[in-house]
């Protein structure tokens, strides 16, 4: 070593490595010196001789190298030791020597400065060899070795090796490990192929792992035994440090093939070694050898258990894996609750059983789920101890209480059962019948509270199927708490099941009429007929399965003429009654009764009555339960069928079964078989659907009922459902659909809604269902898979096709395991009601796409439809909005737009999911067309000018107010102008709100759209009514010259007329239409035109005011030009009146022309010129107000000049009616002014002051001031 006095710490490590490279053992010693001085390389020490170690195969030779490392800082030792312990062996060679692997690194010798000396001590398991101890001084205080024996500490580091060496001979470790595979008998036969295969693979893995042990010799598999597969093997080495054993076991686990399923926690070691007792007397030595086997204590027990507090015994078992002289086994517990048990111990077998019997008092409901640790501890006579913890989770048994009162109801009545658990911790709660059939979830609700839980079974309409015993079941893990309740349901017909005849009839006052109530069951009921306070007996009559109760009602039994409602009351054994639908009887004199029929009855010409089909003269199979109603009309002397809504017998039976199914407690279990029966029966009953118009509606009602039942739909159920849809959408049934449309039913919308609802419940892997009139394709969204949704549909018979696609960026927002379903219909486009705007369908598919989970974010979907319209009409992408037309449905384009149009296809994009198609409109501008863009530009520019102009007008009026309101007429004129400008300004602002709501689809768009429409309507009407006020004021001042009214009265009348009338009209309009949700248009925030013609509430008052004002203008001009004696007003008033008349004369034609063009654009097929002219006139009316209503007035001009002239020149001429030196652009001498004066046949020096025009928008599409047709 260099300069020992400079060395603070020195230690030696032994490195064992293997190499496939050829190594010449005759070479000189290999040196691995390193001297670290404050983390810097300082120098090298002399080399130490390398010693070769002979090892057992594998063939790669192993070498052991001693390395000396010196530090000047003793604190470096522990970090180095920790680093070496953290290494995972073997360490593979680097790029320069890939064939060499380091098997192990051990610290053997550590030298420290002590008392000005260097003391070199050996690590645990190592000793200085005897030849080093004899010639060197030992550390006596440190080393208690006798002379002549190996020592553990020397003073000074020997100049040459060897250093500290492993002590003792070979140690054999008897070990075992468990493989979690099935035991095979061939493993008992050491000559079997299976035994040899296991032995070879295991020994290879063991060799790789345990070769890191110091002095490792060999490892051998000695056998296999059952218990899965327990492998017994022996490891021979000179030492087995615990840390190295842990690393070796980890290496074995990694090296062994995973098919063996080695349990890494099952390694078990038994140590054995020879111990020598040596006695030395003089030169004589005596010794004795004893083999000592050390076996670790291993206690076997189930580590985790769950115990129900139901007072049933539960056993905790602990056993020692080895047989030892156990003196006692003790149990103890630790936890928040104390539940003691009884122990039974068998020390000979090394097992103990602890019996627990927990009841509800020991683990109350609040402590359910509490875990207690039970420890079994083994003690031997020689002081050995071993223990094992068993974690026991106590589950409180739920104590259930149920509705105590007996439940006895009649059919049609409701009942509920409440079941309360005193434990809130449960995994599942459900109800079932005594037969074990689960109740459908829609019938009960469950709520969890902090210290209890409750479930309520509620049945709104009980049927006989609910008669029985019901079990309330709370399950936690494998424990069930059950409480039962009996329900008695007494037979009683439901009101819809009672068939009455007649539904309505006319009875002559001197005659009688047979009335009856029928049911399809033969129960013992008491039946009476009743009208008002009168009751009549009934006679029972049984006809096959039908039971009828009759009575011959005499008209003279009540006062005549009169309208009476007769009911029949059914009373059952529980004294519960139900009332039938009414029979409406009209008692009339016998006069004018021209129609007589023994079945239908009598009636006057034009009389219309309804009758149940089964009691009518409609032809049917005898005994078949035909359903529905038929409507008759008295024509001449005969009853003619006006409307036939009869349902064929097979379909009527299916409808009755469907109505019973949705009231059944096990409806979800019955649904698959019913759907199959419905599909088969509907296919067989095609002719009945064609012959009986009511059968189509019945099937749609059935599908609607069934779509509310399932929570999950499989492929088979969906196939049967769509097979039924396929039948009723076939071309042979189209005639029945046309009759349905003529009767203004919404059955097509109802069918589409049913399909969408049923599709949302679809839960099956990627499926395809193809029928001639309907196709379905689906896809499931898998977690972690990035893919897009693309489906295509082709209907060769209809020559139609379409595609649906959703980008993967949209799909990533869906919940995993969501199902996307698309259903396409080729014939539904001709069945759905015509679009409310009068637009025609393109001959295209209707495709509906649904997602099983609710979508909370905007969702973009793209579709492509075949373009079958050669006329070049503008396509419009639409979806079916079920909320339109008072919830009867209609086409809506909100959120959809046309992406591309080619000769063969139309591409659409929408931001939501539902049913989509395309329309062809000949009159509505395409959202992306040049015309639409032009209208938008004109509207926005005009709107900006209008708002700025109106603001400027109000500002000017505020500046000149005192100067221009010096007489009553002028004052009232400017009041009107200010209110006209203010109303139009507010209307424009609300128009902007309406445009934003419509275009940007705000969350509250429906309510906001109604509000915006109301205020736009109100303020635009106010503009017109203030114009009317201005005209009436002019008329009043000229016609009633001698009649003088105070200014306050005039103001009151003006404000009442200007704001009161518009408020009344707009309020009545919204009140009459909004309850039916037909106040606004479906594609714009403006008054509805298609459904209610609510737009007339604006157009009619506006046009009437235009006509009135034009008439007033003519009368006033004539009056001014040819005044009668005594009617001539003053010169100043005459000036004001003439200005008013000229304002009205200029603005009223503009106003009338504007809304004339606006009304023209309402009608289908209007030319694009009308759209452009109307948009121009409508958008710039604010500018007209500023020019003709404000700045054209010479008094206003004079006031402005007087206000802002620096020389105050104009103030000297403020009373002059003409300007000598300056002629404003709008003065009478102005060429522009003269042109307007010439319109009225007058020239002179009068100033023209014009009331404003109004700006209004009939409808907004894409925020344009244009009318959408």
Secondary structure, DSSP 8 states (H G I E B T S, - for coil): ---GGG-SEEEEEEEEEEESS---TTS------EEEETTEEEE-------EEE---SSSSEEEEEEEEEEES-TTHHHHHHHHHHH--SSB---GGGTTEEEEEEEEEEEEEEETTEEEEEE-TTEEB-HHHHHHS-B-TTT----TTS-BSEEES--SSS--SEE-SS-EEEEEEEEE-S---GGGG-TTSHHHHHHHHHHHHHHHHHHTTSTT--EEEEEEEEETTEEEEEEEEES---HHHHHHHHHHHHHHS-GGG-B-TT--EEEEEEEEEEEEEETTEEEEEEEEEEEE---EEE-SEEEEEESS--EEEEEEESS---EEEEEEEEESSS----EEEEETTTTEEEEEE---TTTS-GGGTTEEEEEEEEEEETTS-EEEEEEEEEEEE---EEE--S-EEEETT--EEEEEEES----SEEEEEETTS-B--GGGEEEEE-SS-EEEEEEESS--GGG-EEEEEEEEETTEEEEEEEEEEEE----GGG-EEE-SEEEEETT-EEEEEEEESS----EEEEEETTEEEE-EEEEETTEEEEEEEEEGGGS-SSEEEEEEEEEE-TTS-EEE---EEEEEE-STT--EEETTTEEE-TT-EEEEEGGGSS----TT---EEEEEEEEETTEEEEEEEEEE-HHHHHHHHHHHHHTTSTTHHHHHHHHHHHHHHHHHHTHHHHHH-HHHHHHHHHHHHHHTTT-S-B-HHHHHHHHHHHHHHTSGGGHHHHHHHHHTT--HHHHHHHHHHHHHHTB--SS-EEEETTEEEEEEE--TT----EEEEEEETTTTEEEEEEE-HHHHTTS-TT-EEEEEEESSGGGTS---TT--EE-S--EEEEEESS---S---EEEEEE---TT--EEEEEEEETTHHHHT-EEE-TTEEEEEE-SSEEEEEESS-SEEEEEEESSS--TTSHHHHHHHHHHHHHHHHHHHHHHHHHHHHHHHHHHH-SSHHHHHHHHHHHHHHHHHHHHHHHHHHHHHHHHHT-TTHHHHHHHHHHHHHHHHHHHHHHHHHHHHHHHHHHH-TT----HHHHHHHHHIIIIIHHHHHHHHHHHHHGGGT-SEETTEEEE--SSS-TTHHHHHHHHHHHHHHHHHHHHHHHHHHT--TT----HHHHHHHHHHHHHHHHHHHHHHHHHHHHHHTTSTT--HHHHHHHHHHHHTHHHHIIIIIIIT-HHHHHHHHHHH-SS-GGGGGTT-SS-SS---TTSTTSHHHHHHHHTTT--SS------------S--BTTBSS---
